[in-house]
Amino acid sequence: METTKTYPLEWLDSLISITLNPGNNHVCTITADEIKDITEQILKEILYIQTQLNKQIFLFTKESEIKHLIQKYHSSLIILQDIVVCNQNKDVFKSPHLSNIMKTLFNCLDELLTYIESRFFSYLNIDERVPISYLIVTKNELKLKFDCLKSRLEKAVDNKNITDIIFDVFKFSKNNSSLTYREVLYRKKLIQELELFCENHQKANTFSAIDELLVFLNFNNIKYMNYFKRSIIQKIDLFENESDRLDKLLFFLKEFNQLYTKKNICFNHKNRNLKKVIIHWFEQEIIYLEKKMEQSIYPFIENEKKIDNTAGKNIENKITCLLSADQIALFLRAADESRILNAKSMSAVFKTIVPHLSTPFKTELSYQSVRSKSYNAEDKDKEIAIETLEKIIQKIKSY
């Protein structure tokens, strides 16, 4: 019966710290056949360590115990990799056969680290600063991958504004010489997704395929978020009519709301969530445009009131709704977006219906004002709107 080692990294640790220690005079006497045997054993040990890690995890019932185990494996592997990186520069390892075994060791340790980082990400202390040797290795690894990817990405994206922003992320400078695991792992994930993107990206609809990917990865880079806003403004500015611009902006917001964002991931954890920032920006632009339109038609409304001061004033010509303007706004927006009401635009829905409504507290309702409220709904108004719908449902069931 196979006995389980109390320290699964024991053989690797002994190999790196003792057998291949450059201070050990016997290192240079290791033969090619011995190197072959050691290499085969390294590969076996990698599988053994993965198996033992999984077995140990299943023995634990507490999250804290699993977290401690994963962090212990992760930190131990990084220490061993640090030693390998440091030893690779020693003269004794310049010979081809010893150089190859150090490369094999490094690659196997990197494979184990990647296995832990991808499979047990949530258990790592990702806001810790990474050791300098690990960072140097990771930077070199990412640089190699990025150099292979760069030209393909430029061709696939075909937008220099975006590719320049992405390229900056992989230009490691003195400013990011000390990164956290969170920042390093995000860059690994980003480059992995970009590689897949270059292989099978598909044409998107409203937004570009690369925009959809960066939103999915919560790429909350300030430069990218500013670029995204500018690109929307450029599209909106193609319309001279403010009503058309508003409708297009509302359409973009609806489409953007439907984009999926991966949870528990972000480029910079100090910045706000990309999707929340962009949605808030959309809402502010919509409010601004609506107020601008209200101001432009205000003189006309005043003049119309002077001609017929009874127009729209007679409460008998209106239907009193026992909801607030905010709650009415939610009903109309939901009815439009779920296609219960079929009009040429959401603006047309509000413009046609709102003038015929009043509330117990307000006789005259501005359709622009009511529509703007639909994008800044409070939780209480949502609850009341849902309760009202449930009353309607119960009433229909009783017929």
Secondary structure, DSSP 8 states (H G I E B T S, - for coil): -----SSTTHHHHHIIIIIT-TT-TTGGG--HHHHHHHHHHHHHHHHHHHHHHHHHHHH--SHHHHHHHHHHHHHHHHHHHHHHHHHHTSGGGGSHHHHHHHHHHHHHHHHHHHHHHHHSGGGS-TTSB--HHHHHHHHHHHHHHHHHHHHHHHHHH--HHHHHHHHHHT---GGGSS-BHHHHHHHHHHHHHHHHHHHH----SSS-HHHHHHHHTT---HHHHHHHHHHHHHHHTT--SHHHHHHHHHHHHHHHHTS---TT--S-TTS--HHHHHHHHHHHHHHHHHHHHHHHHHHHHHHHHHH-TTTTT-GGGSEE-SS-HHHHHHHHHHHHHTTSS--S-HHHHHHHHGGGEEBTTBS---HHHHHHHTTS--HHHHHHHHHHHHHHHHHHHT-
